[in-house]
Amino acid sequence: MDDVIDDLHRRGLIAQSTDEAALRAHLAEGSVAYYAGFDPTASSLHVGHLLQFMVLRALQRAGHQPVVLVGGATGLIGDPRPTAERQLNDPAVVAGWVDSIRRQVAPFLELPAEQEGLRGPVYVDNLDWTAQLSAIEFLRDLGKHFRVGRMLAKEAVAARLASEAGISYTEFSYQILQANDYRELYRRNGVTLQSGGSDQWGNITAGIDLVRRTEGASAHGIATPLVTKSDGTKFGKTEGGAVWLDPSLTSPYAFFQFWLNAEDADARAWLPLYSERPAEEVEALLAESRDRPAARTAQRALAEELTLLVHGPEELRQAEAAGRALFGRDDLAALGSETLGAALREAGSVDVDGEVPSIAHLMRSTGLVSSLSEARRTVKEGGAYLNNERVTDADAVPGEDAWLPGGWLVLRRGKRSVAGVHRSDRSR
């Protein structure tokens, strides 16, 4: 059987690592405590963080002990961005985000009873040790182990130094605080492995060096690749912004659709990274995706697996049902008003008050067509639908019986373009 490092390589989850032979030997000795850190810079994590959970879960399945750090201290400062200083958030706000993210992490790593023998997560907050650190201790016990030349060479720091904004000592010191996290977790929890994104590699190696200098111990690190889209746009972003893991910020339907609507090249690149299916099953899905791209096999596999992981079986069922219903394959009336509303807001919708316009006007106002003449032409050609029923009169006004639960109409142009119309006086 392949070891966990082989598995992570197969999936493309390792972009960089410390001495791999030493790391393999270390993992083979028995259960190892390992950690990944998440700074609370918002109330929710987003899909960009999912890659770290893939590594955490793979190591957990191999019998190792996950430690999850939510940075109540480092979140007050923020890792340097390439172009400008971060906004410093109020400590009470950050504390609330720490609690929110800790609750969000739990389903990924807290195992069901049938997985007896695997180790559940340990949660830590670096504010617990950083808040007690005096300025003298910071300078004497930590600062003396860091060489400014190496700190200046870090990519984000170098970029900021070359910019008009420059960089404050506050953000410059972030790498020392993160390195100290590794040392503290080594002391408190016996942690000897850190995983993180490739943009964190300098911070990871700084922590490894600090553990070696102060504790005389060996520590290890692995970094995941930077995930991008084939068109050059940022992974995890849509026109509406970030794709969040919190269902109140990104609905399960919108989350499902993010993966389902991925470009073929992206879906094939992402599937090995994010799927926990056996290797041969992933290869079969990739082969089918290449042979029959119209079937969107890789996209559907990602959408189903990750929606199940993040939101659970019932939300997956609802997201799938909403997709089928909006595009005419299932009964719209069978959807709950909350699911229907979330789906249509994601697809794009308009509100109407008072007198309801004609279908042609509604098609134009929702953006399904650019003009009334285009709306009439679409209707004449048989390509316009109201609540999945073909429209034959572009100037008809939807009757009272057309409104779906929650006060919605579903307009569709052709097979793939959908929009919603909401009427607040019928929302109850």
C-alpha positions in Angstrom: 0.0 0.0 0.0 1.3 3.5 -0.8 2.3 5.6 2.2 0.7 9.0 2.8 3.4 10.9 1.0 3.0 8.8 -2.1 -0.7 9.5 -1.9 -0.2 13.2 -1.6 2.2 13.2 -4.5 -0.2 11.2 -6.6 -2.9 13.8 -6.0 -0.5 16.7 -6.7 -0.8 18.1 -3.2 2.9 18.6 -2.5 4.6 21.5 -4.2 7.5 21.7 -1.7 8.7 19.8 1.3 11.7 19.5 3.6 14.0 16.5 3.3 11.5 13.9 2.0 13.5 10.9 3.0 13.7 12.1 6.6 10.0 13.0 6.5 8.9 9.6 5.3 11.1 7.9 7.9 9.6 10.2 10.6 6.0 9.4 9.6 6.8 5.7 9.5 7.9 5.8 13.2 4.3 6.1 14.4 1.6 8.7 15.0 3.0 12.2 14.3 1.3 15.5 15.5 1.0 17.9 12.6 -0.7 21.2 12.2 -2.1 23.8 9.8 -3.0 27.4 10.7 -5.9 29.5 9.6 -5.9 33.3 10.3 -9.4 34.7 11.0 -9.4 37.6 8.5 -13.2 37.1 7.9 -16.0 35.3 9.6 -15.7 32.3 7.3 -13.1 30.3 5.4 -13.4 30.0 1.6 -12.8 27.3 -1.0 -9.1 28.4 -1.2 -8.7 26.8 2.3 -10.1 23.4 1.2 -6.7 22.3 -0.1 -5.3 22.4 3.4 -8.1 20.2 4.6 -7.3 17.7 1.9 -3.8 17.4 3.4 -5.0 17.4 7.0 -7.5 14.6 6.2 -5.1 12.5 4.3 -2.6 12.6 7.2 -5.4 11.9 9.7 -6.5 8.8 7.7 -2.9 7.6 7.9 -3.1 7.6 11.7 -1.5 10.9 12.5 -2.8 13.6 15.0 -4.2 16.8 13.5 -3.7 20.1 15.3 -5.7 23.0 14.0 -4.5 26.5 14.8 -6.9 29.4 14.4 -4.8 32.5 14.7 -6.4 34.8 17.2 -3.0 36.6 17.5 -1.7 36.6 14.0 -5.2 37.4 12.7 -4.9 40.8 14.5 -1.9 41.6 12.3 -2.2 39.7 9.0 0.5 38.1 6.8 1.9 40.8 4.5 0.0 41.3 1.2 2.1 42.1 -1.9 0.7 45.6 -2.4 -0.7 47.3 0.7 -1.1 47.1 4.5 -3.9 45.1 5.8 -6.7 46.7 7.7 -6.3 46.0 11.4 -9.5 44.5 12.7 -11.0 45.1 16.2 -9.9 42.4 18.7 -13.5 41.6 19.6 -14.4 41.1 16.0 -11.4 38.8 15.5 -12.3 36.8 18.6 -15.7 36.2 17.1 -14.2 35.1 13.8 -11.9 32.6 15.7 -15.0 31.0 17.2 -16.8 30.9 13.9 -14.0 29.4 12.0 -13.3 26.8 14.7 -16.9 25.6 14.4 -16.6 25.6 10.7 -13.5 23.4 10.8 -15.0 20.7 13.0 -16.9 18.7 10.4 -13.8 18.2 8.3 -11.8 16.4 11.0 -14.2 15.2 13.7 -14.7 11.6 12.7 -17.7 9.4 12.9 -17.7 6.5 15.4 -17.1 3.9 12.7 -13.6 5.4 12.1 -12.4 4.2 15.5 -8.7 4.3 16.0 -8.1 7.6 14.0 -7.3 10.6 16.0 -9.7 13.6 16.3 -8.4 17.2 16.0 -6.9 19.3 18.7 -7.8 23.0 18.5 -5.5 25.8 19.5 -5.4 29.6 19.4 -2.1 31.3 19.2 -3.4 34.2 21.2 -3.1 31.9 24.3 0.7 32.2 24.2 1.3 35.3 22.1 -0.8 37.6 24.3 1.6 36.8 27.3 4.7 37.6 25.3 6.4 40.8 26.4 8.3 43.1 24.0 11.6 42.2 25.8 10.9 38.4 25.4 9.9 38.9 21.8 13.3 40.6 21.1 15.6 38.5 23.3 14.0 35.1 23.0 12.7 35.2 19.5 14.2 38.1 17.5 17.8 37.1 18.1 17.3 33.9 16.1 16.2 35.7 12.9 18.4 37.2 10.3 17.1 40.3 8.7 18.5 39.4 5.3 16.5 36.3 5.1 13.4 38.1 6.3 13.8 40.7 3.6 14.1 38.0 1.0 10.6 36.8 1.6 8.6 37.4 -1.6 5.7 39.4 -0.1 8.2 41.5 2.0 10.4 42.2 -1.0 7.4 43.2 -3.1 6.3 45.6 -0.5 9.7 47.1 -0.1 9.8 47.9 -3.8 6.4 49.5 -3.7 5.3 53.0 -2.7 3.4 51.7 0.3 6.5 50.1 1.9 5.9 47.8 4.8 5.4 48.4 8.5 7.3 46.7 11.3 3.9 45.2 12.3 3.5 43.1 9.2 7.3 42.5 8.9 7.2 40.8 12.3 4.4 38.4 11.3 6.9 35.7 10.2 8.5 35.7 13.6 5.1 35.2 15.3 4.2 32.3 12.9 7.6 30.7 13.5 7.0 30.9 17.2 3.7 29.1 16.7 5.6 26.1 15.5 7.9 26.2 18.5 5.0 26.5 20.9 3.2 23.7 19.3 6.3 21.5 19.4 6.6 22.3 23.2 2.9 21.9 24.0 1.7 19.2 21.6 4.8 17.5 20.3 4.0 18.9 16.7 6.8 18.0 14.3 5.1 18.7 10.9 3.4 21.8 9.5 1.5 22.0 6.2 0.4 25.2 4.5 0.1 26.9 1.1 3.2 27.5 -1.0 2.9 31.2 -0.2 3.6 30.2 3.4 6.8 28.3 2.7 9.1 31.0 4.1 7.1 31.1 7.3 7.1 27.3 7.5 10.8 27.0 7.1 11.4 29.9 9.6 9.4 27.8 12.2 11.4 24.7 11.4 14.7 26.7 11.9 13.4 28.2 15.2 12.6 24.7 16.5 16.0 23.5 15.6 17.8 26.5 17.1 15.9 26.7 20.4 14.9 23.0 21.0 17.6 21.2 19.2 14.9 19.1 17.4 14.1 18.2 13.9 10.8 19.4 12.4 9.3 19.1 8.9 7.1 21.0 6.5 5.1 20.5 3.3 3.5 23.1 1.1 0.5 22.7 -1.3 0.6 24.2 -4.8 -1.0 27.5 -5.7 -4.3 26.6 -7.4 -5.3 28.8 -10.3 -7.9 28.9 -13.1 -6.8 28.2 -16.6 -8.0 31.7 -17.8 -5.7 33.4 -15.2 -8.4 34.6 -12.9 -8.2 33.8 -9.2 -9.3 30.4 -8.0 -12.3 30.5 -5.6 -13.7 33.8 -7.0 -16.9 34.4 -8.9 -18.5 37.6 -10.2 -20.2 37.8 -6.7 -16.9 37.5 -4.9 -15.3 34.7 -2.9 -16.9 31.3 -2.7 -17.3 30.9 1.1 -17.8 27.7 3.1 -20.4 29.4 5.3 -23.8 28.7 3.8 -25.1 32.1 4.9 -22.5 33.7 2.7 -22.4 31.3 -0.2 -25.5 29.1 -0.5 -25.0 25.3 -0.9 -26.6 25.7 -4.4 -24.1 28.4 -5.4 -21.2 26.3 -3.9 -22.4 23.3 -6.0 -22.7 25.4 -9.1 -19.2 26.9 -8.7 -17.7 23.4 -9.2 -20.3 22.3 -11.8 -19.6 25.4 -14.0 -15.8 25.0 -13.9 -14.0 24.9 -17.3 -13.0 21.5 -18.5 -9.3 22.1 -18.1 -9.8 23.4 -14.6 -12.1 20.6 -13.5 -9.6 18.0 -14.7 -6.7 19.8 -12.9 -8.7 20.2 -9.7 -10.3 16.7 -9.5 -7.1 14.9 -8.3 -6.4 17.6 -5.7 -9.9 17.7 -4.1 -11.3 14.2 -4.6 -10.7 11.5 -2.0 -11.8 8.8 -4.3 -9.5 5.9 -5.0 -6.8 6.6 -7.7 -8.3 4.3 -10.3 -11.7 5.9 -9.9 -10.3 9.4 -10.3 -8.4 8.2 -13.5 -11.6 6.8 -14.9 -13.5 10.1 -14.3 -10.7 12.0 -15.9 -10.7 9.7 -18.9 -14.4 10.1 -19.3 -14.1 13.8 -19.0 -11.6 13.9 -21.8 -13.6 11.5 -24.0 -17.0 13.1 -23.4 -16.5 16.7 -22.2 -20.1 17.6 -22.7 -21.1 15.2 -19.9 -19.1 17.4 -17.5 -18.1 14.3 -15.5 -15.2 15.8 -13.7 -17.3 18.9 -12.8 -20.1 16.9 -11.4 -17.8 14.6 -9.4 -16.2 17.7 -7.8 -19.6 19.4 -7.1 -21.1 16.3 -5.5 -18.1 15.3 -3.4 -17.2 18.7 -2.1 -20.8 19.8 -1.4 -21.3 16.6 0.5 -18.1 17.3 2.5 -18.8 20.9 3.3 -22.6 21.0 3.6 -23.8 17.5 4.2 -26.1 15.1 2.4 -29.4 17.0 2.7 -27.9 20.2 1.3 -26.3 18.3 -1.6 -29.7 16.7 -2.4 -31.4 20.2 -2.4 -28.6 21.7 -4.5 -28.9 18.9 -7.1 -32.7 19.2 -7.0 -32.6 22.9 -7.6 -30.3 22.5 -10.6 -32.6 19.9 -12.1 -35.7 22.0 -11.5 -34.3 25.3 -12.8 -33.3 23.7 -16.1 -36.6 21.9 -16.6 -35.8 18.3 -15.5 -37.8 18.4 -12.2 -40.9 20.1 -10.8 -40.1 23.6 -9.6 -43.0 23.5 -7.1 -41.3 20.7 -5.2 -38.5 22.9 -4.2 -38.7 24.7 -0.9 -38.9 28.5 -1.1 -35.5 28.9 0.6 -33.7 26.6 -1.8 -35.5 28.2 -4.8 -34.7 31.7 -3.6 -31.0 30.9 -3.0 -30.7 29.3 -6.5 -32.3 32.2 -8.3 -30.4 34.9 -6.4 -27.2 33.1 -7.5 -28.5 32.8 -11.1 -29.4 36.5 -11.1 -32.8 38.0 -10.2 -34.8 41.2 -10.2 -37.5 42.5 -7.8 -40.8 43.8 -9.0 -43.2 45.9 -7.0 -46.7 46.9 -8.0 -47.9 46.2 -11.5 -46.1 43.2 -13.0 -44.5 43.8 -16.5 -44.9 41.5 -19.5 -42.7 38.5 -20.0 -40.7 40.4 -22.7 -40.0 43.3 -20.3 -39.0 40.8 -17.5 -36.6 39.0 -19.9 -35.0 42.3 -20.7 -34.8 43.5 -17.0 -33.2 40.2 -15.9 -30.6 40.4 -18.6 -31.7 37.3 -20.5 -32.0 39.4 -23.5 -30.7 42.9 -24.4 -33.9 44.3 -25.9 -37.6 43.8 -26.3 -37.2 42.9 -29.9 -34.7 40.2 -28.9 -37.2 38.9 -26.3 -40.0 38.7 -28.9 -37.7 36.9 -31.3 -36.6 34.4 -28.6 -40.3 33.7 -27.9 -41.1 33.3 -31.5 -38.3 30.8 -32.0 -39.5 28.8 -29.0 -36.6 29.5 -26.7 -38.3 31.3 -23.8 -39.7 29.6 -20.8 -41.7 30.7 -17.7 -41.5 28.2 -14.8 -40.3 25.6 -17.4 -43.3 26.1 -19.6 -42.6 27.4 -23.1 -43.8 31.0 -23.6 -45.9 31.6 -26.7 -46.9 35.3 -26.1 -44.1 37.7 -25.3 -46.5 40.4 -24.2 -48.4 38.2 -21.8 -48.3 39.2 -18.1 -47.7 36.3 -15.6 -50.9 35.6 -13.7 -51.4 35.2 -9.9 -51.2 31.4 -10.3 -47.7 31.6 -11.9 -45.9 32.7 -8.7 -44.0 30.0 -7.0 -43.4 29.6 -3.2 -41.6 32.6 -1.8 -42.9 34.9 -4.5 -40.7 33.7 -7.4 -40.9 33.3 -11.2 -38.3 31.4 -13.1 -37.4 32.7 -16.6 -35.2 30.7 -18.9 -33.7 31.3 -22.3 -32.7 28.1 -24.1 -31.2 25.3 -22.1 -28.6 27.1 -19.9 -29.6 30.8 -19.2 -31.8 31.2 -16.1 -33.0 34.2 -14.1 -35.5 34.9 -11.3 -38.2 37.5 -10.7 -39.1 38.2 -7.1 -42.3 39.8 -5.8 -42.0 40.7 -2.2 -45.8 41.0 -1.6 -46.1 37.2 -2.4 -43.0 36.1 -0.4 -45.1 34.6 2.4 
